[in-house]
Every structure is written in structure tokens, then in C-alpha cells.
Amino acid sequence: MREFSLPALYEVPTDGNLTDIVRRNAARHSEVAVIARKADGAWQDVTAREFLAEVESAAKGLIAAGVAAGDRVALMSRTRYEWTLLDFAIWSAGAVSVPVYETSSPEQIEWILADAGAVACIVEQDAHAAAVASVRERLPLLRHVWQIDLAEPGGNGAIAELGRLGADLTDGDALVAERGGHAKADDPATIIYTSGTTGRPKGCVLTHRSFLAECGNVVARLRPLFRTGECSILLFLPLAHVFGRMVQIAPMMAPIRLGCVPDIRQLTDELASFRPTLILGVPRVFEKVYNGARAKAQADGKGKIFDRAAATAIAYSRARDTGGPSLGLRIKHKVFDKLVYGKLRAVLGGRGEYAISGGAPLGERLGHFFRGIGFSVLEGYGLTETCAATTFNPWDRQKIGTVGQPLPGSVVRIADDGEVLLHGEHLFTGYWNDEAATAEALRDGWFHTGDIGTLDEDGYLRITGRKKEIIVTAGGKNVAPAVIEDRIRAHALVAECMVVGDGRPFVGALITLDEEFLGRWARAHGKPADATPASLREDPELLAAIQRAVDDGNAAVSKAESVRKFRVLPGQFTEETGHLTPSLKLKRNVVARDFADEVEAIYQR
């Protein structure tokens, strides 16, 4: 057993909560731009004083609508200014926010709102409102649904409606002051639902202390990247994800200017207009920057130059860890900085030198490439249960290939079986309404992550494997295989289904056919009497039938969790082939190893 810890750099006040942040900013940094929103296509700064006024206006409206202290209020929207405003308004009303992915299916929405006991839900668009409406009759506690964007002319959106309700509230200022101080550090701030191996999302309870310890220590350790009045962050991660919530709150604690992007397809343009000094993203973002630049270079007939520049950047970065680059390497690097690297930094906004990556493994080669072009990507590691980052690479002591040192004030321990165990104020307090799952995950004050890792002599963690079956895509989305696998397997043609996609850009599936039913299906569709899975695996009619099974499975999950491509295998998984246990459970590692070529075929263009 091995463990490593760092002393805390931020002390969480026992009587404090997250609303203290916006009140403190208004008092100390009244005219500093703490957040920006898009208005008529241009960024419009909002000062700390203005932001507090808008938060309190919305909080009054929630109180006037009957939202009580401790009530749960759901938020379902893309990443935008209004989410941050409403998050702080919910806390200022003494309530608990419950984020919902805007891509969630009606089944998922119903489960989350019912399990959390949400009394109100704020959605963004008509489609979100329709999804909530389709399950509302089964949500007896849900009293209010407000919509941020309304299609009909003259309609009052959620912010305006809450402002109107709050304006009629007697003693509104006093009530908000009272409610804002209601929650203490150890009271719940949010319930984030995360996929579990059983398929049902579990509500992860994160307290005000969790976020204050997390964000306070991150800002303190990375202080040069969080300079008030100088630095800025552009947030494009989904705010239903814990990483996005951390990126929302940490800039407010600093405070530095925060901007929100609802449509990642516009990310390049938004980076150019906002020009952030710090980017926090998932590996897929940085992969797209690299792949996009390489593809453009190849299209322009400059592919060889780009590849040489990339090789030089990687060699330059590696040399920094082994005594420094040679004179020849420094000269080549300087040439390529003018030809290639400067243009790549411009794509990332042109002002920043650092990014923080989490949610999935980045890869050493990509890490060295970005550091080599002058834009260091500091990789970290965390889970919903750890309020995002539980380890991260410090700006001044980066070790590429690791996920960094522990969050100051926390402890990382490697158990005898290699499992990563965690301890600290930033941890969740349990799963909502699920004592059994809580007892399994939290034992003697230690969170059992289910991941396998090692610690070096300086306390840098490497994640080497995964005990649990949760898949984490390259975009950082946690996917529980059981939900969609069970639905697809319900089709008569399907014998087994195994979802894949760990570290990949999307979710895929390996599917085997039920040989008994296949014969009947073949006869009914005029196929040869001796047809086999191997002979029919590329048959258009059969693939269309399997696609319908996949579509049915996708209906139960969000878009990010849905299967985009699949491969029908020529045989079946059996105990005899070594792919099933005696209790007929899939040996996922064995299947992934034996059918690696089929998995690769899913992700080939």
C-alpha cells in the first residue's frame, strides 16, 4: 500500500456556502468583469455587481414561486450564461440544483426528476420542454417548468418570468439574504446523476464544502493561471457534467472572466473572439485541433511539413525532460514555430499557454505535441464523486503521461490490489436514496474508485486500468453498458451485445446473432436454408433489422451514450470460446482482445 498527500492551500469556512462567492466578488471586485454573455453576436461583459443583482432577482422569483430551502430544482440546458446565473440563484434561494443533460431521453429525465424529488425544472428549448411534458404526469412533485428560450413572440422566458415573480415578493431582499445563508458547508449543493453498472443513474450528492475545497485548492495551486483582471476561461463543456461545473465555479472564486459556449461546432470562432488565456476541456477537443490542423495541411499539400513540425514539437518536449533540447533541435523548433506552431496557438485563441484536460486519458504523444508547440495541456483525473479533479499536473511541475499530484488537502492511496482510493473534503457524501451503493463506494472515509493505478516517488498518479465496466468516451462521457446492451439484446435476432468506446470518439457495439432464431428469420426473408451468421453478417436486410434493435436501445439513453455504429460478428460468445463465464456474463477484456480488429473497423472512416 502506498499513499501521497499535499497540505491544503484553501480553508473551507464551516458556515460558508457557494453563494458567498458572488457576494464577496460584488463587495471586493464590484466593477470587475466576472462573466460574459453573447448579445447580438458580440461578447458583453457582466460585472460582479451586475451579476449579483441578476442572481438575487432570479432567486426572489424562485422563492415567490414556492421553492423552499432544501428543495431540488432541475436544470436542463446547453452551456450558456443563464445556466450559471440560475445555478447561483438556486443556491441563493437555499435550494439544491439537479443538472440534466440536454440530450437526455424522456426515460432518463423521468428517473432523475422522480428520484431527486424535483419541485421545479428549468429547461432551455421547446424540445426540452416537450420531453419533460411527456413524463410530467408521472412526476407528482413537479410544480413548475420554466423555459429559458420561448418560441412564441412576446413570451416571457424563465429569467424574465422569475424576475417578474420576484418583483412582487414582499421583503424580497431580506428573504434572499436569509435563504442565501441557510445552507452550511456540509449541506448538499447539487445532485449529479452519473451512470452506474446497474444501468440506473445514481444521484451523486456534492456539498458546498465539496466545491469550495475543490475549486479553492485548484485556484490556489494554479494561481498564475487565475490572475484577476488578466486571465479568462471559455467554458464549452456540458454543465450537467461535474467537470463543467468545476470550470464554472473556479473562475468565480478567483475571480476571472468566464465565457460560455452553447454550440461546440462554433468553438473555433468563439475561441478567436473571446481569446481565453486558459482552456479546460476533454481530450477529444485537443485531438480535434491536432487532427483538423493535420487534415488541412494535407489538403493544402503541406502534409509532410506538418508531420515534420509535429515530430519536432514532440522531440522538443521530450528533450525538456531529459536534459534539454540540442542546438539543432532548438533551431528546427524556432523555424516551425513561425511556420506552424504560431498558427495552431492562434486557433486556440492566441493568448493562452496552458490548458487543463480531464474526463478521459489524453495520451503521451498528444501531451508532448502540445507542450512542444508552446501550449501545455495539464492532464488531471477525477470522477463525479470527487467533484471533478482529484489529481492534476501543476503548471510548474508537469509530468506528461501522468494525471498529476493529489488535490491539495487530499490523499491518494494505492490499495494492495492496485485500486486507487481517495480521501478529502472534496469527496461526495453519498448517493441520493441509495445507502447500499454509498456503503460500497465509501468505506472508512475512503472512496474506492474502481480504477487501477500507481504512484511514483513524487506523488504523481498513473491510471493503468479499470476495475469497473463503465466506459469513458474520448469526450469524457460516462456510459453504463448494461442499459443499452439489455435493450438491444431483447431483439430476437440478437444473442449478445457488447458496447465499446472507452477512449473512443463515440459508442459502438459488437453484436452476435441468435443462431436458433436466425434460421427462421432467414427462411422468412428468402435467404439460403444453410445461412449462418458468417454468411449473413453483411446482408442489408439483416443489418436493417439489427439497426432497428440498436435504435430501440438508443431510445433509452442520451445521444452521447447511444450506439452510432456496430459490427455483427461471425460467431457467438460462449463459455467454450472463453468469452462467457459459467454464469454467462461477458468477459469483456477477452472479447475486446479477441475481436480487436472488429472494434477497430467500427472506428475506421
N, C-alpha and C positions, 0 to 999 in steps of 0.2 A: 504493500500500500504506500502511495506517495501523495503528498499534497503540497499546495503552494498558495500563499495569500499575500495581499498587499494591504497596507493600512488605508482606512477610509480618508478621502480628501474632502468629503462633504458630510455634515452632520444633519440628520433629518430632525426637525423640530417635532416633538411629540404631539403638540396641539396644532400642527400645521396641516394644510392640505393644498391641493393644486390651485385653488382659487387665489392663494397668497401670491402666486407668480404675477398675475395680471394686475393685482392691486399694487404690488411692490413696484412693478415696471411703471405704472402710471404716476407713482409718487417720486421715483428716483430718475426715471428716463422719460418724462412726460412727452416731450416732442420728438423722441427718437422713433424712427420707423421700425416697428417690430414685425410687421406683416404687410404683404402687398396683395392686391386683388386685381383681376382683369376688368377693365371698364372700357367699352368701345374699342377693344383690341389693344389697349395700352395698359401697362402696369401702373397702378395707383397705390401709393404708399398710405398706410394707416398707422398713425402714431400710437404710442402706448396709451395715451389719454383717450383717444378716439376709440380704440379697441375695447377698453374697459367700459366705456359708455354703451357700446353696442352689445357687449356681453350682458351687462346688467339689464338692458332693455329687454332682451330675449328671455333672461331669467325671470323677470317680473311676469312676462307673458305665461311662462310655464307654471309659475305659482298661481296666477289668476285662473289658469285652466284646471287647477286642482291637483297638479303634480306635488306630491308630498315628499318630505325628507325620506331618503332611502328607497323611493320608487325607482323602477327601472324604465329608462326611456331609450328606445332603439333608434339608431341612425343608419340609414341605407342610402348611400350616395357615392358618387365618384369623389376623387380627391379634389377639394376646392375650398376656397376661403370660408364658405358657410359652414363646412364641417367643423373646422377649428373653432369658429365663433360659437357654434351650438354645443360643442363638447364642453367648453368652458362655461357656457350658460347653464347646461345641465348640472354641472358641479356647483355652480353658484346658486342654483335652486335647491341644493342639498341632495340631488338625485344621483343615480348611477347610470352611466351610459353603456349601451349594449350595441356594439358595431355589427353590421350585417353587410356581407359582400354584396355589391350591387349586381353581381352576376348570379346570385343565389336563386335556386329553384323555389317554387311555392312550397314544396315539401320542407326544404331547409328553413325557409322563413317561418313557417308554422311551428316547426320544432323549436327554433331559437326563441321566438317571441313567447311561446307557451311555457317553455322550460324556465325562462328568465322571469316570467310573470310581468311582461312589459305592459304598462298602462298607457303608453303613447309611443308612436312611431313617426319619425320624420324621414320622408323619402325625397328623392330628387326629381324624378321624372314620371310621366304618365305610366310608363311600363312598370316602374316600381310600385306605383300606387295600385295598378291593376293586379299585380302579383299579391300584394297584401290583401286587397279586396277579395281575391279568390279564396282566401282561407280565413277571412275575418270572422265568419260565423262560428268558427271553432276556437276563437280567441275571446272568451267572455270578459277577460280583464282589460282588453284593449279598448280604451275610451276615446282616444284621439289619433287621427292620422293627418299630419300636415305635409304639404308638398312644397319644396323649395321653388321649383320651376312649374308654372302653370301655363297650359297651352292657351286657354281662353283669354281674350283681350280683357284687360281691366281686372283680372283676378288677383287676389291678394296672396302672394307667396307666403311660405312659412315664416320668414323673417318679419315681413310686414304685418302678418296676422298676429304673431306673438307680440310685436311692438304695440299694436292696437289694443290687445287684451291687457298688456301691462300698463298702458297709459291710464286705464280705468281702475287700476288697483289702488285701494286706499293704503297709505303708508308703505308704498312700494319700496322706497329706498331702505327703510328700516327692515322690512321683511327680507330683502335680498342680503343685507348685511348680516342678519341673524342666520339665514339659511346658509350663506356662504361660509360661515364659521361653524356650522353644525357638524360636519364630518371631521373626524380626527385622523391622524396619520394612519392608524390601523383599520380604518373603515374602508369598505370597498369603493373604488373609483370607477371601475369598469369590469364587465364580464365579457371576455373574448372567447368565442366558441372556436375550438380547434378540433381537427379530425382525430378520431381515436381508432384503435384497432377493431373495436366492436362496430364501427361504422357510424354510430350516432355521435355528432359533435359534442364535446364536453365543454361546459362553461368554466373557463379559467378565471378565477377571481383575483384581480390585481388591485392592491390597495393604493391609497395616496402615497404611503410610505414606499411602496414598490417603485413607483415612477420617480419620486423625489430622490431616492437613493440611486436609482439607475441613471437618470439624466443629470443629477447633480455631480456625480462622480465622473461621468463621461465628459461633461463640460470642463470640470476641474483638471482632468488628466490631459485633455486635448485643448487646453485654454488658448494656445496660439491660433487655433483654427476657429475660435469662438470670440473674437475681439469685437466688442460692442462698437457700433458706428463704422466698422470697416468690413466685417465679414457678412456673408449671406448664404442661405441654403435654398435650393429649389427642390420642393417635395413633389415627387411623382409616383411614389409607392402608394398602394391602396391603404387607406386609413382604417380599413377593417382588419389589417394585419398589424401585429404588435410592433414590427419594425417601423411601419409608417407612423404609428402613434408616438414612438420614441423620437422620430425625426420631427414630429410636430411640436413636442413639448420641450426638447432640449434647446432649440433656438430661443424659445420664450424664456427659458431660465437664464440664458447668457446675459442680456438678450441680444440676438442678432436678427437681421431681416430675413423673413421667411416668405417664400412664394409657393403657390400650389398649382399643379398642372393636372387637369382632369383627363386629358386625352394624350396618352403616351405617344400616339402617332405624330403629335406636333412637338415632340420633345426637342428635336434639333433646333427648330425655330425658337422655342421658348428658352433654351439654353443660350442662344445667341442674343436674345432680347433682355433676359434677366441677368445674365453673366454672373452666376454664382461663384463664390470663392471655394465652396465645399459642396461635394455631391455625395449623397448617400443612396446607394442602390443595391440591386441584386446582380449576381454575375452575368445574367442574361443581358443586362444593359451594356456592360463593358464588352461582352462578346459581340454584340451587335455593332458597336463602334468599330471594333477591330475588323470584323467580317465585312462591314459596309465599306470601310476605307480600302480594304484589300480588293473587294469586288470592283469598286470604282477605278482603282489603279489598273486593274486588269482590263477593264472596258476601255480605258484611255491608252492602252498599250504600254503602261508603266508598271506592269505586274512584277517584273524582275527587279526593278528599282525598289519597289515597296518591300519585296521579300528580303532584299539585302539590307534595307533600312531596319526591318523588324529583327533580323538576325543580329545586327549591330546593337540595337537597343537592348536585346536580351543579354548579349555578351557583356555589354557595358554595365548593366545592372548586376549580373552575376559577379563581375570583377570587383564591384564595390564591397562584396562580402569576403573577398579573398586577396586583400592587399591593394586593391585599386586598379583601374584600367591602365594599360600601357599607353605610351605616347601615340603609337599608331592607331589604337582604338579610340583615343580621345579625338584625334584629327578626323577620323571617319565619322564619329558621333557628331562632331560640330558641323560637318558638311550636311549630314542627313537631318540635323536639327533645322536647318534653313529650308531644305527641300521637302521634308515630310513631317517631322515631329511638330513643328510650329503650327502646321495646318490641322493636325489632329487635336492639339490643345485648343485651337480656335473652335473646333466642333463641340468641345466640352465647355465652351463659354469664354475661354481665353484668359480668365483671371485666376483660376484655381490651380493649385499644385497637389491637392490631396482629394481623395475620395475614401469613403468607408463602404465596404461591401459585406453583406451578410445574407442569410437565408438559404444559401447553398454553397458548396465548395467553389472557389474561384479558379484554382489550377495554378501551379507554379509558373508555367511558361507565360501565361497571361499577366501574372503579377510582375514578373521581370520585364515584360514588354512595356507595361505602363510606367513602371518606375524608370525604365530606360529612356522613355520619351519625356520625362520630367513631370509625370503626373502619377504620384504614388497612390495605389489603391490599398488601403489598410484593411486587411481581412479580419473579420470577427466571427463569433459563434454565439448563438443563443437560441432560445425557444420561447414560445408564448409564455410558458411557465416561469421564465426567467426575466420577463418584462423586456424582451429583446436581448441586447448584447450582455453576455455573462463573461466573455473574454473578447479582447480586441488588441490589435497591434498598436502600440503607441507611436505617435508621429515621429519621435526622435530615436526609436529603437526597433525598427521594423525587422521582422524575420519572415521573409516570404516562404510560403509553404506551411506556415503555422497559422492558427487562428488567434494568436496573441496571448497576453497575460490576463489573469483574472481582473475583473472589475474591482477597483479599489474598494476595500471594505468587505470583500467576499473571499470565499475559499473554494478552490478546485481540488478535488481528491480523486485519485485513481484507485478503484477498489481492486481486490486481489484478482478478480476475473476480468479486469481491464475496463469496467464500466466507469463512465465519468459521473461523479457525484458532486453536487453543488450545495453551498451554504451561503446565506447572506440576506440582507434586508430587502433586496430587490426581488426575491422569490415570491411566487404566488402563495396564497394561503390555503388553496384547495380548489376542488372542482365543485361548482354550484350543484346542489342537490345530489351529490354523488360521493358519499362517505367512503364507499369501498374503493373507488378509483383513487381518492385522495390518500387513503391509508396505504395503498400500494405504491404510490409515487413519492410520498413524503414519509420518511422513516427516520425517527430520532433527529429531526431537524435537517435532514439531508434529502435533497431532491435527486432521485435516481433517473437519469436522463434516458437510459436505454441505448446510449451511444458508447462506442469503444474508443479510447484514446490513450495518449502518452503525454507525459510532462518532461521537458528537458530540465537541465540544471538551473536555468534562468526562469523557470515557471511558464514557458511557452507551451501551449497545448496544441497537439495534433490530433485530429479526429481520423481514426483509421478504419472504422466500421460502424455498423448499426445493428443493435440487438433487436430493435423493434422493426416492424414491417412498414411503417409509414414511409411513403415515397415523398421526396422533396424535389420538385422540378427545378430547372435552372432559373426559373422566375421566382423561386422561394415559396411556392405554394405547397402546403402540406396536403397530401392526398392519402386517404384511407382506402386501401384496395377493396375491402370487404363489401362496401355499399354497391359499387358498380359491378363488381365481379358477380355478386349474388344475383343481381338483376339480369345480367347477360346470360348467366348460367341457367336461368329459368327458361330460356328458349329450348324447345325440344331438340333442335339440331346441335346444341352446344353441350359438350361433355365437361370441359374445363375451360376456365378463362383466367389468365394471369396478367394483371395490369403491370406495365413497366413505365419507366420515365424518370428514375432517380438521376438528377443532374442533367436531364434532357430538356429540350425546349417545350415539349408537350407530352401528354399522356398517350401511351399506345397500349396495345394488348396482344397477347398470344392466345389463340383460341384453338381448341381441339374439338373434333366433331364426335357426336354420339353415333357410333357405328350401327347400332341397332336401328335407330330412327332414320339414319341416312339411307338405308335400303328402301324404306317406304317412301321417303321424300324423292329418291331417285326415280322410282317407278312412276310416281305421280307426276313427275315433270319430264318424263320421256327420256331419262338418262339410261345408259347401259346397265343391264342387270348386274354386272360384276363391278359396278363402280365402287371405288374406295376413296377414303379421304385424300390420298395422294393424287388420284386422278381427277378429283373434283375441286381441289383447293383453289384453283384459279377460274372455276366456272362462273360466268357472270350472274346467272340466276341464283346460284348458291351464295355468292358474295353479297347479292342484294338482300337475301334472307338474313344473313348474318348481320348486315348493316342495320336491318330493322331491329334486331336484338340489341345491337350496340346503341341505337337511337333510344330504345326503351330504357336502357341503363343510364344513358346520359340525362334522361329526364329527371333523375333523382339527385343529380349533383349540379354544381355550378359549372360554368363554361370552362374555367381553368382546370377543373377536375375531370372534365369529360374526355372520352377516348376519341382522338382525332383519326388515328389510323390503326389498322390491325393486320395481323398475319394469321392465316389458317394453316395449322401445322399438318404434316402428312400422316401423323400417327396420334396415339393417345398417351396421356400421362398415366402410368400405372405403378403399383408397388414394385412390380418386377423390373421395370425400367429404371427404378431408383428415383422417380420423380414424385412419388406419393409415400407418405408414412403409412404404417399399418392402420392408423385411424383415418386414412385417406385425406390428410392435409398435404397441401403443396409444399415441397421442398424448394422454396423459391431460389435459393442460391444455386442449387443443382440445375434447375430449369434454365436459369439465366446463363449458366456456364455452358450447358449442352446446346442451347439454342441462341448463342451469342450472334451468329450470323443472321438469324431471323430478326433479332432485335435491331441489329444494325440496318437491315433492309427497311425497317419502319422509318428510320430517320434519314435515309438517303433521299436526296431531292428527286 
